[in-house]
C-alpha cells in the first residue's frame, strides 16, 4: 500500500524556485549548515497577518508525536499551531516566484504554514507523526535522500512535482 501520492495538479519550475531559495537563504542570513545557528533549519514563507512572531520558535515546528523512550508509548511534543491563521505571505517573498508558487498551492489545497525546510548534509528527521497531511516539494536532493512513511521508503526527486 502506498502512503503518498504525487499531486499532478501542481506544476513548478523547480530550477527557478531553487535559484530564488538559494538567494533568499543567503540574503536572510542562513549561510551555514550548522543546525545550532538557525531556528529549526526553516525559512517561513507565510505568517499570521502582521505577526512577525508567528514565524519564530514553536510556531515553526508545532505539534507532533514521537516515541522518545523504551516503553514504546507515543508522546506528544509541542503544542498545536493554528495552521489556518497563516494566511499572509512574508514581506520578503512578495512579488517573487516563491509567492507565485505559494498562490498556486493555495488555489488548489487548504494550506497552513509554508516553509523551506533545510536539512544539513548527513542529517535526518527522527521518526514522528504529524497531525495533518503534508505537501512536500523537493528543490535540492540526491538519490540517497529517502522519505519514510509507514514502512515504505522512497526518494522524492527535485523535479517540480509535489508529494
C-alpha positions as CSV (number, residue, x, y, z in Angstrom):
1,X,0.0,0.0,0.0
2,X,1.4,3.4,-1.0
3,X,1.1,6.1,1.7
4,X,1.8,9.0,-0.5
5,X,0.8,10.4,-3.9
6,X,2.0,12.8,-6.5
7,X,0.0,16.0,-6.7
8,X,-0.5,16.0,-10.5
9,X,-2.2,19.4,-10.4
10,X,1.0,21.3,-9.2
11,X,3.4,22.5,-11.9
12,X,6.5,24.2,-10.6
13,X,9.7,25.4,-12.3
14,X,12.0,23.8,-9.7
15,X,15.1,25.4,-11.1
16,X,13.6,28.9,-10.7
17,X,12.3,28.0,-7.2
18,X,15.7,26.6,-6.2
19,X,17.5,29.7,-7.5
20,X,15.2,32.1,-5.5
21,X,15.5,29.9,-2.4
22,X,19.3,29.9,-2.6
23,X,19.3,33.7,-3.0
24,X,16.9,34.3,-0.1
25,X,18.7,31.8,2.1
26,X,21.9,33.9,1.7
27,X,20.1,37.3,2.0
28,X,18.2,36.2,5.2
29,X,21.4,35.0,6.8
30,X,21.0,31.3,6.5
31,X,24.6,30.8,5.3
32,X,25.6,27.8,7.3
33,X,24.6,24.1,7.5
34,X,25.3,24.2,11.3
35,X,21.9,23.4,12.9
36,X,22.8,25.3,16.0
37,X,23.0,28.5,14.0
38,X,19.4,28.5,12.7
39,X,15.9,28.1,14.2
40,X,14.9,24.5,13.2
41,X,16.5,25.0,9.8
42,X,13.4,26.6,8.3
43,X,12.6,29.7,6.4
44,X,8.9,30.6,6.8
45,X,7.2,31.7,3.7
46,X,3.9,32.7,5.2
47,X,2.7,34.0,8.6
48,X,-0.2,35.2,10.6
49,X,-1.2,38.6,9.2
50,X,1.0,41.3,10.6
51,X,2.6,39.0,13.2
52,X,6.3,38.6,12.8
53,X,6.5,36.5,15.9
54,X,4.3,33.8,14.3
55,X,7.4,32.6,12.3
56,X,9.7,32.1,15.3
57,X,10.1,29.4,18.0
58,X,7.5,26.7,18.4
59,X,5.4,28.3,15.6
60,X,7.9,27.0,13.1
61,X,7.6,23.4,14.4
62,X,4.3,22.8,16.1
63,X,2.6,19.7,17.3
64,X,3.9,16.2,16.5
65,X,4.1,12.8,18.2
66,X,7.2,10.6,18.7
67,X,8.5,7.5,20.5
68,X,11.0,9.0,22.9
69,X,11.5,6.2,25.4
70,X,12.0,2.5,25.5
71,X,8.4,2.0,26.9
72,X,7.1,2.3,23.3
73,X,4.5,4.9,24.2
74,X,3.9,7.6,21.8
75,X,4.5,11.1,23.3
76,X,3.1,14.4,22.2
77,X,5.6,17.1,21.6
78,X,5.0,20.9,21.4
79,X,1.6,22.4,21.0
80,X,-0.9,22.6,18.1
81,X,-0.4,25.5,15.8
82,X,-3.4,27.2,14.3
83,X,-2.5,26.4,10.7
84,X,-5.4,28.2,9.1
85,X,-4.3,31.5,10.6
86,X,-1.1,31.6,8.5
87,X,-2.6,33.4,5.5
88,X,-0.1,36.2,4.7
89,X,3.0,35.9,2.6
90,X,6.0,37.1,4.5
91,X,7.0,40.5,3.1
92,X,10.4,39.2,1.9
93,X,8.7,37.0,-0.6
94,X,6.2,39.5,-2.0
95,X,6.3,39.8,-5.9
96,X,8.6,36.8,-6.3
97,X,8.3,33.4,-7.9
98,X,8.1,32.0,-4.4
99,X,4.9,33.9,-4.0
100,X,3.6,32.6,-7.3
101,X,4.2,29.0,-6.1
102,X,2.6,29.8,-2.8
103,X,-0.5,31.2,-4.6
104,X,-0.6,28.2,-6.9
105,X,-0.6,25.8,-4.0
106,X,-3.2,27.9,-2.1
107,X,-5.5,27.8,-5.1
108,X,-5.6,24.0,-5.1
109,X,-5.2,23.0,-1.4
110,X,-6.1,24.1,2.0
111,X,-2.7,25.1,3.4
112,X,-1.3,26.2,6.7
113,X,2.3,27.1,7.3
114,X,4.5,27.0,4.3
115,X,8.3,26.7,4.9
116,X,11.6,25.9,3.2
117,X,13.0,23.1,5.4
118,X,16.7,22.7,5.3
119,X,18.5,19.5,6.4
120,X,22.3,19.8,6.7
121,X,24.3,17.1,4.9
122,X,24.3,13.7,6.7
123,X,21.3,14.5,8.9
124,X,17.7,13.3,9.1
125,X,14.5,13.9,10.9
126,X,13.7,11.5,13.7
127,X,10.6,9.3,13.4
128,X,7.5,11.4,14.1
129,X,3.8,11.6,13.3
130,X,2.2,14.9,12.2
131,X,-1.4,16.0,13.0
132,X,-2.1,17.0,9.4
133,X,-1.3,15.9,5.9
134,X,1.8,17.5,4.4
135,X,2.8,18.6,0.9
136,X,6.5,18.3,0.0
137,X,8.1,19.9,-3.0
138,X,11.8,18.9,-3.1
139,X,14.1,21.5,-4.6
140,X,17.5,20.2,-3.6
141,X,18.0,16.5,-3.0
142,X,20.1,13.4,-4.0
143,X,19.4,9.7,-4.6
144,X,20.3,8.8,-1.1
145,X,17.6,11.0,0.5
146,X,14.6,8.9,1.4
147,X,11.2,9.8,2.9
148,X,9.8,7.0,5.1
149,X,6.0,6.9,5.5
150,X,4.7,3.9,7.5
151,X,7.0,1.1,6.3
152,X,7.7,2.5,2.9
153,X,10.9,4.3,2.0
154,X,11.1,6.3,-1.3
155,X,13.0,9.1,-2.9
156,X,11.3,12.3,-3.9
157,X,13.2,13.8,-6.8
158,X,13.6,17.6,-7.2
159,X,11.6,17.6,-10.4
160,X,8.9,20.2,-9.8
161,X,6.3,17.7,-8.5
162,X,4.6,17.9,-5.2
163,X,4.2,14.8,-3.0
